[in-house]
Structure formats: C-alpha cells, structure tokens
C-alpha cells in the first residue's frame, strides 16, 4: 500500500461525491484509487481522478434518517443512500470498525447483487486499505461507511434458483453455467431471469476450506476471462472482482461467516457468468511472456478504464501467467478512459 497520504487525500476528495451517477451507474473512483495505491501507483491517483471527474456527481441529499429502530424497512431504498452512509458513520464513530462489519456483513450479504455487486466490491477495497498497515485512518473508516451505506441502500437479493448437478472444480462449474436465453436489459432485469445454477462447494468442511474454495473461484474466473472476456467485457469482470472482494474481507470477519460468504460469492459469480458470458470462447493466447506483474499493472493504469484497473488488481492477486494475460486481454478489448 502506498502510504504517502495520496490515497487518503483522494478519499477525502471523493467523499463529497455520491455513490452513483444517473441513478444507476456506480462511482468506481474509490475502488480504482485504492487499487492504484495498493500497487504503488500513488503518483497516478490524482491524474486518474482528473480524467474520471466528469463521471462524478454531488453527494445526494438526505431523505429520511436511518436508525436502529427502522433500518430493516430502509434496506434497499436507493433514495436513502445518504441516510445510510450517515448511519454507518455514526456506528463507526462509536465502535471498532471490525465489530460493525461483523454485525452488518450477514445482514447485507444476501443482497450483494444490488448495484451490480459494486457495493460489496467497494467494501472489499475499503477493508483491504484498513488492514494494510493497521492504521485506522479516518478517511479509510469513512470509506467503509460509504461502502456499507451504499450496499444497504442497494440491497437486491438473488432470485431463488433451481440447483443443477455440481462440478468438482470452480472452472468446471463455471463452464456448466447455463447462459440466459434473453441477454438484454440492465443487471436487475437479467438477474431476475437467472433460474438455474450449478451447485459448487456446497459443504466446505471448515472455514479454512471455504477460504481455499473462494481462492479457487477467483482464480478460475480470472483465467476464464482470458477466453471469455469479449462481448460484454465491462460487466463480466464482476464475476472475478465480486468474489475477490469477499475473499479480501474474510480476514476481518469471524470465521463463522466464511462459509456463507463463499456461497454468496459463488452465486454472484455464476449469475454474472449466466448474464454476460459469450456463447463462444476464443482461443487462449499468452500475452504476458517476459512481463512482470508490475509491468502488466502499469499497462492497465495507462489504459485507465476503471474496470480494467480493478480487474488487473484482482488478476495480480492470482498472479500467474494466465491471469496476467487475462489482464492484457482486458486492455485490448476495452475502451480506454479519456477526458470528457
């Protein structure tokens, strides 16, 4: 983690902006700048933010105060994003952030599909920053409040699905996910059409096995992007980044929450695969021969697209040649970030 203070400065700058724009598109800046800082690219943070600035909106107005007494009725009410963020700011002002996270993670986990999984991804980045050096810096705690508040306001449970026969590996299970017959419309519309998903890792023997399975899932989704990323490449990255956000959060959670976290992450990854994966794969081609992970990440940063940066960040957690090649494939097929 780049501890020059640039990341914390960027968060302070961003907390005057809202979690979404146009009422449906997530603010990716807090996630992207954390990824930049985590990989030693602090000098690029403000330059990247200047390019992204046109996509930011002002922080939303308050609607109706969220309290300990009424939070259940406020879940999933997007009008109350500011109220939810203020609620978590109050909670985190009086309690250790790990305690707040442990209490609210199981409440929010069933609805991790809201906001096209961006809220849980934002929380994963916030948690990594808090764990990075043990310093509970105020902008990072505030970022956790923003992430949790956005998640609560966007709550969207997964539909009930008919279980299909399972597979031994995450890669095989992803290959057996049935694609949607109708792949049009936004994320909520498509999610409502997901009716069948294969079973995978249904009964981990221990929290440690759940963590190992979640690691396997992230690796499999990143590798799969190298052959399936084309078509709707922007949305398909969430099949990797959402479960990786869950994986990054596990060290801050009680181990009793690791197994349900694995199950939610698999459902999210499989659903995104059903919704956005292309019908046909392309042949795998090595693109990263002779390149270091840092060099691959620098190419993602130079490209600038927020999804490419976040996918590169997850792919570097996997770290092998196929993951690095998947990152360079994302660079090839995605539109770069340019000034508006």
C-alpha positions in Angstrom: 0.0 0.0 0.0 1.3 3.4 -0.9 1.3 5.3 2.4 2.3 8.7 1.1 -1.1 10.0 2.1 -2.2 10.4 -1.5 -4.8 7.7 -1.2 -6.3 9.3 2.0 -6.3 12.7 0.2 -8.2 11.1 -2.7 -10.8 9.6 -0.4 -11.4 13.0 1.3 -11.9 14.4 -2.2 -14.3 11.7 -3.2 -16.5 11.7 -0.1 -18.0 14.9 -1.4 -19.4 12.9 -4.3 -22.2 10.3 -4.5 -22.0 6.5 -4.8 -23.8 6.6 -8.2 -24.4 8.8 -11.2 -27.5 9.0 -13.4 -29.3 7.0 -10.7 -27.9 3.6 -11.9 -24.1 3.8 -12.6 -21.7 3.2 -9.8 -19.0 5.6 -8.8 -15.9 3.5 -9.4 -13.3 6.1 -8.3 -12.9 4.9 -4.6 -12.3 1.4 -5.8 -9.9 2.3 -8.6 -7.8 4.7 -6.5 -7.4 2.1 -3.8 -6.1 -0.4 -6.4 -3.7 2.2 -7.7 -2.4 2.9 -4.2 -2.2 -0.8 -3.3 0.2 -1.3 -6.2 2.5 1.6 -5.6 0.9 3.9 -8.2 0.1 6.8 -5.8 1.5 9.3 -8.2 -1.2 8.3 -10.7 -4.1 8.7 -8.3 -5.0 12.4 -8.8 -4.2 12.3 -12.5 -6.6 9.4 -12.9 -9.2 11.2 -10.8 -8.9 14.3 -13.0 -9.8 12.1 -16.0 -12.7 10.5 -14.2 -14.1 13.7 -12.6 -16.7 14.3 -15.3 -18.4 11.0 -14.2 -18.8 12.1 -10.6 -22.0 13.6 -9.1 -22.5 15.6 -5.9 -23.3 13.7 -2.7 -27.1 13.1 -2.6 -29.4 14.9 -0.3 -30.7 13.3 2.9 -34.2 11.7 2.6 -35.2 10.1 5.9 -32.9 9.3 8.9 -31.9 5.6 9.3 -31.9 4.4 12.9 -31.5 1.2 14.9 -35.3 1.0 15.0 -36.1 1.4 11.3 -33.2 0.1 9.4 -35.0 -3.0 8.2 -37.6 -1.0 6.3 -34.9 1.2 4.9 -32.9 -1.7 3.3 -32.9 -1.4 -0.5 -34.3 2.1 -0.6 -31.9 3.9 -3.0 -33.4 7.2 -2.1 -31.8 6.8 1.3 -28.2 6.3 0.3 -27.1 9.5 2.1 -29.1 8.5 5.2 -27.5 5.0 5.2 -24.0 6.4 4.9 -24.7 8.8 7.8 -26.0 5.9 9.8 -22.8 3.9 9.3 -20.7 7.0 10.0 -22.4 7.2 13.4 -21.9 3.5 14.1 -18.2 3.6 13.2 -17.6 6.7 15.2 -18.5 4.8 18.4 -17.4 1.3 17.7 -14.4 -0.6 16.3 -14.8 -1.0 12.5 -14.4 -4.8 12.7 -17.3 -5.1 15.1 -19.6 -3.0 12.8 -18.5 -5.1 9.8 -19.1 -8.4 11.6 -22.6 -7.3 12.7 -23.7 -6.0 9.3 -21.9 -8.4 6.9 -24.5 -11.2 7.4 -27.3 -8.7 7.1 -26.1 -7.3 3.8 -24.6 -10.5 2.2 -27.9 -11.8 0.9 -28.4 -8.6 -1.1 -24.9 -8.3 -2.5 -26.3 -8.3 -6.1 -27.6 -4.8 -5.8 -25.6 -2.1 -7.6 -24.4 -4.9 -9.9 -22.2 -6.1 -7.0 -20.3 -2.8 -6.9 -21.1 -2.1 -3.2 -19.5 -5.3 -1.9 -16.5 -4.6 -4.2 -16.2 -1.1 -2.7 -16.4 -2.6 0.8 -13.6 -5.1 -0.1 -11.3 -2.3 -1.2 -12.1 -0.3 2.0 -11.3 -3.3 4.2 -8.0 -4.0 2.4 -6.9 -0.4 3.0 -7.8 -0.7 6.7 -5.9 -3.9 7.0 -2.9 -2.7 5.1 -0.9 -1.2 7.9 -3.1 -1.5 10.9 -3.6 2.3 10.9 -7.3 3.1 11.2 -7.0 6.4 9.4 -10.2 8.5 9.4 -10.7 8.7 5.6 -10.5 4.9 5.3 -13.0 4.3 8.1 -15.2 6.9 6.4 -14.8 5.0 3.1 -16.1 1.8 4.9 -19.1 3.8 6.0 -19.7 4.9 2.4 -19.3 1.4 1.1 -21.6 -0.2 3.7 -24.2 2.6 3.3 -24.2 2.2 -0.5 -24.6 -1.6 -0.1 -27.6 -1.2 2.3 -29.3 1.3 0.0 -28.8 -1.0 -3.0 -29.9 -4.3 -1.4 -31.0 -6.7 -4.1 -31.3 -10.4 -3.1 -30.6 -13.2 -5.6 -33.6 -15.0 -7.0 -34.4 -18.5 -5.9 -32.8 -20.8 -8.4 -33.1 -24.5 -9.2 -29.9 -26.3 -8.4 -28.2 -28.1 -11.3 -25.8 -31.0 -10.9 -22.5 -29.8 -9.4 -18.9 -30.0 -10.6 -15.7 -30.8 -8.9 -13.8 -27.6 -9.7 -14.8 -24.0 -9.9 -13.6 -23.9 -13.5 -15.8 -26.8 -14.5 -18.8 -25.4 -12.6 -18.4 -22.1 -14.4 -18.3 -23.9 -17.7 -21.6 -25.6 -16.8 -23.5 -22.4 -16.0 -26.4 -22.2 -18.5 -26.5 -18.8 -20.3 -29.6 -16.7 -20.3 -31.9 -17.1 -23.3 -32.5 -13.4 -23.3 -29.5 -11.3 -22.6 -30.7 -7.7 -22.8 -31.6 -5.0 -20.2 -29.8 -4.0 -17.1 -28.4 -6.0 -14.3 -31.6 -6.3 -12.2 -33.6 -7.4 -15.3 -31.1 -10.1 -16.2 -30.7 -11.3 -12.6 -34.4 -11.9 -12.4 -34.1 -14.3 -15.4 -31.5 -16.5 -13.7 -33.4 -19.6 -12.7 -30.9 -22.4 -12.7 -27.3 -22.5 -11.5 -25.0 -25.5 -10.8 -24.0 -26.4 -7.3 -20.4 -26.0 -6.3 -18.6 -26.2 -3.0 -21.9 -26.8 -1.2 -20.5 -28.1 2.0 -17.0 -26.9 3.0 -15.6 -28.9 5.9 -14.2 -25.8 7.6 -13.8 -22.1 7.3 -10.3 -22.7 6.0 -11.6 -24.9 3.2 -14.2 -22.2 2.4 -11.4 -19.7 2.0 -9.4 -22.1 -0.2 -12.5 -22.7 -2.4 -13.1 -18.9 -2.6 -9.5 -18.5 -3.7 -10.0 -21.2 -6.3 -13.1 -19.4 -7.6 -11.3 -16.1 -8.0 -8.5 -17.9 -9.9 -11.0 -19.7 -12.2 -12.9 -16.6 -13.1 -9.8 -14.6 -13.8 -8.4 -17.4 -16.0 -11.8 -17.7 -17.8 -11.7 -14.0 -18.7 -8.7 -14.7 -21.0 -11.0 -16.7 -23.2 -14.5 -15.3 -22.5 -13.9 -11.7 -21.7 -15.1 -10.4 -25.1 -18.7 -9.4 -25.8 -19.8 -7.7 -22.6 -16.4 -7.3 -21.2 -17.2 -4.5 -18.7 -19.8 -6.4 -16.8 -18.1 -9.8 -16.9 -15.2 -8.6 -14.8 -17.6 -8.7 -11.8 -17.5 -12.5 -12.0 -14.0 -12.0 -10.6 -13.9 -8.8 -8.7 -17.0 -9.5 -6.6 -15.8 -12.8 -5.2 -12.3 -11.3 -4.7 -13.9 -8.5 -2.6 -15.4 -11.2 -0.4 -12.1 -13.0 -0.2 -10.2 -9.9 0.8 -12.8 -9.2 3.6 -12.5 -12.7 5.2 -9.5 -11.8 7.5 -11.6 -9.0 9.1 -14.6 -11.3 9.7 -15.3 -14.0 12.3 -14.6 -17.4 10.8 -18.3 -18.4 11.3 -19.1 -16.1 8.4 -16.7 -17.6 5.9 -18.8 -20.4 4.6 -21.9 -18.3 3.9 -19.6 -15.8 2.3 -18.3 -18.4 -0.1 -21.9 -19.4 -1.0 -22.9 -15.9 -1.8 -19.8 -15.2 -3.8 -20.3 -18.3 -5.9 -23.9 -17.4 -6.6 -22.9 -13.9 -7.7 -20.1 -15.1 -9.9 -22.2 -17.8 -11.5 -25.1 -15.4 -12.0 -22.8 -12.8 -13.7 -21.5 -15.6 -15.9 -25.0 -16.6 -16.9 -25.9 -13.0 -17.6 -22.9 -11.8 -19.6 -20.6 -14.5 -20.8 -20.4 -15.0 -24.5 -21.6 -18.2 -26.2 -18.3 -19.0 -27.7 -14.8 -18.8 -26.3 -11.8 -17.5 -28.1 -8.5 -19.5 -28.1 -6.2 -18.7 -25.2 -3.2 -16.7 -26.2 -0.3 -15.9 -23.9 0.1 -12.1 -23.8 2.3 -11.7 -20.8 5.5 -13.5 -21.6 8.5 -11.7 -20.3 6.4 -9.1 -18.4 6.4 -8.7 -14.6 3.1 -8.2 -12.7 4.1 -4.6 -12.1 4.6 -4.0 -15.8 1.2 -5.6 -16.6 -0.5 -3.4 -14.0 1.3 -0.3 -15.4 -0.3 -1.1 -18.8 -3.7 -1.3 -17.1 -3.1 2.1 -15.4 -2.0 3.6 -18.7 -5.3 2.3 -20.3 -7.2 3.8 -17.4 -10.7 2.3 -17.7 -11.9 1.7 -14.2 -13.0 -1.9 -14.8 -9.6 -2.7 -16.4 -7.8 -1.2 -13.4 -10.0 -3.2 -10.9 -9.7 -6.4 -12.9 -5.9 -6.0 -13.1 -5.9 -5.5 -9.3 -7.8 -8.8 -8.9 -5.7 -10.6 -11.5 -2.5 -9.7 -9.7 -3.8 -11.4 -6.6 -3.9 -14.5 -8.7 -0.5 -13.6 -10.2 0.2 -16.4 -12.7 0.8 -16.1 -16.4 -2.8 -16.8 -17.4 -4.1 -14.1 -15.0 -1.6 -11.6 -16.4 -2.6 -12.5 -19.9 -6.3 -12.0 -19.0 -5.4 -8.5 -17.8 -3.8 -7.7 -21.1 -6.8 -9.1 -22.9 -9.0 -6.7 -20.9 -6.7 -3.9 -22.0 -7.1 -4.9 -25.7 -10.8 -5.2 -25.8 -11.9 -2.3 -23.5 -12.3 1.4 -24.3 -9.7 3.5 -22.6 -10.5 6.2 -20.1 -10.2 9.6 -21.7 -11.0 13.2 -20.6 -14.7 14.1 -21.3 
